[in-house]
Amino acid sequence: MTLLVGTDFHPPSRHAALVCAALAERLGRPMVLLHVLGGPFADRSLAHSGRRARRGLDLLETEAAALAGPGLEVGAELRSGPPSRVLARTAEELQASCLVLAADGQAAAEPLWRTSTLERTVRRSTRPVLILRQKAPLLSWAAGRSRLRILVATDLTPASVGALSWAVGWQARGGCSLTLVRVVHPPDEHRRLGIPGPSEALSPEAGVVLLREMREKIGPLPERTALRIVTSTGRVADALLDAVAREKADMLVVASRRIATLRGNWEGSVSRRLVHLAPTNLVCVPVGKVPGPSAPARLSRLLVATDLSPEGNRAVDYARTLLPNGGILHLLHATDAASAPEACRRLAELVPPEAGLQVHLETPLSSDPAEAICQAGERLGVDAMCLAMRQRGGLARALGESISTRVVNEATMPVLLVPPASPPGPAWLGLHRQG
């Protein structure tokens, strides 16, 4: 695919064109040089732009000829219209692998409430945008003289997959080191995992769990890819800027949401702040259609919660039929300190040794079973959770939602509900519904 670079013929954009040419030659891709007639000429066609259009075309062709070489094809495009729209539209038409733009200091100098052409282009583009702030590392890498240190921000959501895929594709060209960084808020993570810890830093146990989550949710990565957990009590963008400084990154890659109408979301976005403040080269990879959650290809780790009643234990019997030989089964019963030993004994009796499963007993000390179940599911990294539905009459339903309903509403993973063994009898206050 093509590398597209925008130019206004000023020194910053000429430097961007030189870098783009070096990258195109290293990556083995063609390059297109684009100049947009904006301002009072934005609404005119090229045929009616007169002398300015002819002068722009002459400059484009001269610059393209100077950049072209034996192993590099350089095209020239002259268009008119609002610059950000034309840049984004041309990148989409060419299916450019990257749109390269110079950061001339305008975005950093402007107040954050004012939108620059640079960030309007990032906001509209359907193709990755490389904002050039440091040309030396890229030129050195393109010439094979040094390694390129790439830092990728990820939040483990499908939205950040595109940024990681783009960076991995670049890293495949060789001579790059790849570091993935995840920014977390310690109090939120301790609460989500059910692990006690300080408010300003991650506990060691939580750190181990978060790194395991990164490895499992991201999947296979290139050899020697580094994983980093960064804590923050403020803005995510500011934590990423600190990580750039610590890692001495030559390039920061982030996901960028295309927002056409919800301007408020864009105003508070991470990528917008980085467009203004990133001290290094920044790549904003637009978020496309985010796929919905998918079920694991095969269940190998299940968490089963039971209240140790015959009805609750039916979930254990059902879960055993889903796991393969050697699968991992976590049995959970929320209890208090005095009852924990007896709960462990009764849980251990639910699965005989000949079942061929790895059984782990969980007895969190909690008076809120639904919260304890959700926290354990996050902490243990299971494929799904399983629990039995209780027969609840109309009065019970009126007094509050069931544990199973709360787990379904609050869980971030699949939840399997085992219905009651037999339908309930008549219930006071109306018809009974399973919950």
C-alpha positions in Angstrom: 0.0 0.0 0.0 1.0 3.6 -0.6 2.5 6.1 1.8 0.8 9.5 1.5 2.5 12.7 2.7 0.9 16.1 2.9 3.0 19.2 2.0 2.5 22.9 2.0 6.1 23.4 0.7 7.3 24.9 4.0 10.4 23.4 5.7 8.5 21.2 8.2 6.5 19.5 5.5 9.6 19.2 3.2 11.3 17.4 6.1 8.2 15.1 6.4 8.4 14.3 2.7 12.1 13.4 3.1 11.3 11.1 6.0 8.4 9.6 4.1 10.6 8.9 1.1 13.1 7.1 3.3 10.4 5.0 4.9 8.8 4.2 1.6 12.1 2.9 0.3 12.8 0.8 3.4 9.3 -0.6 3.4 9.2 -1.2 -0.4 6.1 0.9 -1.0 5.2 3.7 -3.4 4.8 7.2 -2.1 2.4 10.0 -3.1 3.0 13.7 -2.4 -0.2 15.7 -1.8 -0.7 19.4 -1.8 -4.1 20.9 -1.0 -5.3 24.3 -2.2 -7.2 25.6 0.8 -8.2 29.0 2.1 -10.0 31.2 -0.5 -9.3 28.4 -3.1 -10.9 25.6 -1.1 -14.3 25.9 -2.9 -12.8 26.3 -6.4 -12.1 23.5 -8.8 -8.5 23.2 -9.9 -9.5 24.4 -13.4 -10.6 27.7 -11.8 -7.7 28.2 -9.4 -5.6 29.7 -12.1 -2.0 30.7 -11.5 -1.9 29.3 -7.9 -2.9 25.9 -9.1 -0.3 25.9 -11.9 2.4 27.1 -9.5 1.4 24.4 -6.9 1.6 21.7 -9.5 5.0 22.8 -10.7 6.3 22.8 -7.1 4.8 19.3 -6.5 6.3 17.8 -9.6 9.7 19.3 -8.9 9.7 18.0 -5.3 8.4 14.6 -6.4 11.2 14.3 -9.0 13.8 15.2 -6.4 12.6 12.5 -4.0 12.2 9.7 -6.6 15.0 7.3 -7.1 15.8 3.9 -8.6 13.9 2.0 -6.0 11.3 4.6 -5.2 8.2 5.6 -7.1 6.8 9.0 -6.1 3.5 10.3 -7.4 2.1 13.9 -7.1 -1.5 14.9 -6.3 -2.9 18.5 -6.3 -6.4 18.9 -4.9 -8.5 21.7 -3.6 -10.9 21.8 -0.6 -10.8 22.0 3.2 -7.3 20.6 4.0 -8.3 18.1 6.7 -11.2 16.7 4.6 -9.1 16.4 1.5 -6.2 14.7 3.3 -8.5 12.2 5.0 -10.4 11.5 1.8 -7.3 11.1 -0.4 -5.8 8.7 2.2 -8.9 6.6 2.0 -9.1 6.6 -1.8 -5.5 5.4 -2.0 -5.9 3.0 0.9 -2.7 4.5 2.2 -0.9 2.4 4.8 0.0 5.7 6.5 -0.7 9.4 6.1 2.4 11.3 7.1 2.0 14.9 8.4 4.5 17.3 9.8 4.0 18.7 13.4 5.1 22.2 12.9 4.4 23.2 16.5 1.1 24.8 15.7 -1.0 22.1 17.5 1.2 22.3 20.6 1.1 26.1 20.7 -2.7 26.3 20.4 -4.9 26.0 23.4 -6.6 22.6 23.8 -10.0 24.1 23.2 -9.0 25.1 19.7 -9.0 22.5 17.0 -6.0 22.5 14.6 -5.9 21.2 11.0 -3.7 18.4 12.2 -6.1 17.1 14.8 -9.1 17.6 12.5 -7.3 15.3 10.0 -6.7 12.7 12.7 -10.3 12.9 13.7 -11.6 12.3 10.2 -9.0 9.9 8.8 -9.9 6.3 8.2 -6.2 5.5 7.7 -3.3 5.6 10.2 -1.8 9.1 10.6 1.9 9.5 11.4 2.6 12.9 13.0 6.3 13.6 12.6 8.1 15.3 15.4 11.5 13.7 15.4 12.9 12.9 12.0 16.4 11.6 13.1 15.2 8.2 14.6 13.1 7.4 11.5 15.8 8.4 9.0 18.4 6.4 11.0 16.1 3.3 11.1 15.3 3.6 7.4 19.0 3.7 6.6 19.6 0.6 8.8 21.8 2.4 11.3 19.8 2.0 14.4 16.8 0.3 16.0 13.4 2.0 16.2 11.8 1.9 19.7 8.0 1.6 19.3 5.7 2.1 22.2 2.1 0.9 21.8 -0.7 1.9 24.1 -3.3 -0.8 24.8 -6.3 -1.1 27.1 -7.0 -4.7 26.1 -10.3 -3.8 24.4 -11.0 -4.7 20.7 -10.7 -1.0 19.9 -6.9 -1.1 20.6 -6.3 -4.2 18.4 -5.8 -2.1 15.3 -3.0 0.0 16.8 -1.2 -3.2 18.0 -1.6 -4.8 14.6 -0.2 -1.8 12.8 2.8 -1.7 15.1 3.4 -5.4 14.7 3.3 -5.0 10.9 5.9 -2.2 11.1 8.1 -4.2 13.5 8.0 -7.2 11.1 10.3 -5.1 8.8 13.1 -5.6 11.3 15.2 -3.4 13.4 12.5 -2.5 15.8 11.9 -3.1 19.5 8.2 -3.3 20.6 6.9 -2.3 24.0 3.2 -2.6 25.0 2.1 -0.3 27.8 -1.2 -0.5 29.7 -2.3 2.4 31.9 -4.3 1.4 35.0 -5.8 3.2 38.0 -4.7 1.2 41.1 -7.9 1.7 43.3 -10.1 0.6 40.4 -8.0 -2.5 39.7 -7.8 -3.5 43.3 -11.6 -3.2 43.5 -12.2 -5.1 40.3 -9.9 -8.0 41.3 -10.9 -8.1 44.9 -7.3 -7.7 46.0 -6.4 -5.2 48.9 -3.8 -2.7 48.1 -2.8 1.0 48.4 -4.5 3.7 46.4 -1.4 5.2 44.8 0.4 2.0 43.6 -0.4 -1.6 42.5 0.0 -4.4 45.0 2.5 -7.1 43.7 -0.4 -9.6 43.5 -2.4 -7.3 41.3 0.6 -6.6 39.1 1.0 -10.3 38.4 -2.6 -10.7 37.5 -2.6 -7.6 35.2 0.5 -8.9 33.3 -1.2 -12.3 32.9 -4.3 -10.6 31.5 -2.2 -8.8 28.9 -0.5 -12.0 27.8 -3.7 -14.0 27.6 -6.0 -11.3 26.0 -3.5 -10.0 23.5 -2.3 -13.4 22.3 0.9 -14.2 20.4 3.4 -11.4 20.1 6.7 -11.0 18.3 9.7 -12.4 20.2 11.2 -10.0 22.8 8.1 -7.8 23.0 8.1 -6.1 26.4 5.0 -5.6 28.5 4.6 -2.7 30.9 2.0 -1.8 33.5 1.8 2.0 34.2 -0.2 3.3 37.1 -1.9 6.7 37.0 -4.3 8.6 39.2 -4.8 11.3 36.6 -5.0 11.5 32.8 -4.2 8.4 30.7 -2.4 10.6 28.1 -0.1 12.1 30.8 0.8 8.6 32.0 1.7 7.7 28.4 3.9 10.7 28.0 5.8 9.7 31.1 6.2 6.2 29.6 7.5 7.7 26.4 10.2 9.5 28.4 11.1 6.4 30.5 11.3 4.1 27.5 13.0 6.7 25.3 10.5 5.8 22.6 11.0 6.9 19.0 7.3 6.3 18.1 4.1 6.1 20.1 1.2 4.2 18.6 -2.4 4.8 19.9 -5.9 4.0 18.8 -8.0 7.0 17.7 -11.7 7.1 17.6 -13.3 8.8 14.6 -16.0 11.1 16.1 -18.2 13.0 13.7 -20.9 14.3 16.0 -20.0 13.7 19.7 -17.5 16.5 19.9 -17.4 16.2 23.7 -15.9 12.7 23.5 -13.2 13.9 21.2 -12.4 16.8 23.4 -11.6 14.4 26.3 -9.9 11.7 24.1 -6.4 10.4 24.8 -5.3 10.8 21.2 -6.3 14.5 21.0 -4.2 15.4 24.0 -1.3 13.4 22.6 -1.6 15.2 19.2 -0.9 18.4 21.2 1.7 17.2 23.7 3.5 14.1 22.5 7.3 14.9 22.3 8.0 12.0 19.9 6.5 10.7 16.6 2.9 9.8 17.1 0.8 7.3 15.1 -3.0 7.5 15.5 -4.6 4.3 14.2 -8.4 4.9 13.6 -10.8 2.5 15.3 -12.9 0.7 12.8 -15.9 -1.4 13.4 -15.3 -3.0 16.8 -16.2 -6.7 16.8 -18.5 -7.9 19.6 -17.3 -10.3 22.3 -16.7 -13.9 21.1 -16.9 -17.1 23.0 -13.7 -19.0 23.5 -13.1 -21.8 21.0 -12.9 -24.2 23.9 -13.7 -23.9 27.6 -10.6 -24.9 29.6 -11.1 -22.9 32.8 -14.4 -22.4 34.6 -15.4 -20.8 37.8 -18.4 -22.3 39.5 -20.1 -20.5 42.4 -22.3 -22.5 44.8 -24.1 -21.9 48.1 -23.4 -25.6 48.9 -27.2 -26.4 48.7 -28.3 -29.3 46.5 -29.7 -26.7 44.0 -26.6 -24.6 44.0 -24.4 -27.7 43.5 -26.2 -28.6 40.3 -24.0 -26.0 38.6 -20.9 -28.0 39.6 -22.2 -31.1 37.9 -23.1 -29.2 34.8 -19.6 -27.5 34.6 -17.9 -30.9 34.9 -19.5 -31.9 31.6 -18.2 -28.9 29.8 -14.5 -29.2 30.7 -12.1 -31.5 28.9 -9.9 -34.0 30.8 -7.3 -31.9 32.7 -9.4 -28.8 32.6 -9.3 -26.3 35.4 -12.3 -26.0 37.7 -12.5 -23.3 40.4 -15.1 -23.9 43.0 -16.2 -20.8 45.0 -18.3 -20.3 48.1 -18.4 -16.8 49.7 -18.2 -17.2 53.4 -16.8 -15.7 56.7 -13.6 -16.6 58.5 -15.3 -19.0 61.0 -17.0 -21.0 58.3 -14.2 -21.1 55.7 -12.6 -24.5 56.8 -16.0 -26.3 56.7 -16.7 -24.6 53.3 -13.4 -25.9 51.9 -14.2 -29.4 53.1 -17.6 -29.4 51.5 -16.3 -27.9 48.3 -13.6 -30.6 48.0 -16.3 -33.3 48.2 -18.2 -32.0 45.2 -15.7 -33.3 42.6 -14.2 -36.8 42.9 -10.5 -37.4 42.0 -11.5 -39.7 39.1 -13.2 -36.7 37.3 -9.8 -35.9 35.8 -10.0 -32.1 36.5 -7.6 -29.7 38.2 -9.8 -28.4 41.1 -9.0 -25.2 43.0 -11.1 -24.1 46.0 -11.9 -20.5 46.5 -13.5 -19.2 49.8 -13.4 -15.4 49.6 -14.4 -13.7 52.9 -17.3 -11.6 51.7 -20.9 -10.7 52.7 -21.6 -9.9 49.1 -21.5 -13.1 47.0 -22.2 -11.5 43.6 -19.3 -9.1 44.1 -17.0 -11.9 45.3 -17.9 -14.0 42.2 -17.2 -11.2 39.7 -13.9 -10.3 41.4 -12.8 -13.9 41.4 -13.7 -14.3 37.7 -11.5 -11.3 36.9 -8.7 -12.3 39.2 -8.5 -16.0 38.0 -8.9 -15.2 34.3 -11.4 -17.9 33.6 -13.2 -18.5 30.3 -16.6 -18.4 31.8 -18.5 -18.5 35.1 -21.3 -20.9 36.0 -23.9 -20.7 38.8 -27.4 -22.1 39.4 -30.5 -20.1 39.2 -32.7 -20.2 42.3 -36.5 -20.6 42.4 -37.7 -17.2 43.6 -41.3 -16.3 44.1 -42.9 -12.9 43.4 -42.2 -11.6 46.9 -38.5 -12.5 46.7 -38.2 -10.8 43.3 -39.9 -7.7 44.6 -37.5 -7.4 47.5 -34.4 -7.4 45.4 -32.6 -8.9 42.4 -31.0 -12.3 42.7 -27.3 -13.1 42.9 -27.4 -14.6 39.4 -29.0 -11.5 38.0 -26.3 -9.3 39.5 -23.5 -11.5 38.2 -24.9 -11.4 34.7 -25.3 -7.6 34.8 -21.8 -7.0 36.3 -19.6 -9.7 34.8 -17.2 -8.9 31.8 -17.1 -12.6 30.7 -19.7 -15.2 29.7 -22.0 -16.4 32.5 -23.7 -19.9 32.3 -26.9 -20.2 34.3 -28.2 -23.6 35.2 -32.0 -23.5 35.6 -33.8 -25.1 38.5 -34.4 -28.9 38.3 -38.2 -28.5 38.3 -40.5 -25.6 37.8 -41.7 -23.9 40.9 -45.1 -24.2 42.4 -47.6 -21.3 42.7 -46.0 -18.2 44.0 -47.5 -15.4 46.0 -47.8 -12.0 44.2 -48.1 -13.3 40.7 -46.3 -15.5 38.2 -42.8 -16.7 39.0 -40.0 -15.9 36.5 -36.6 -17.5 36.7 -33.8 -15.1 37.6 
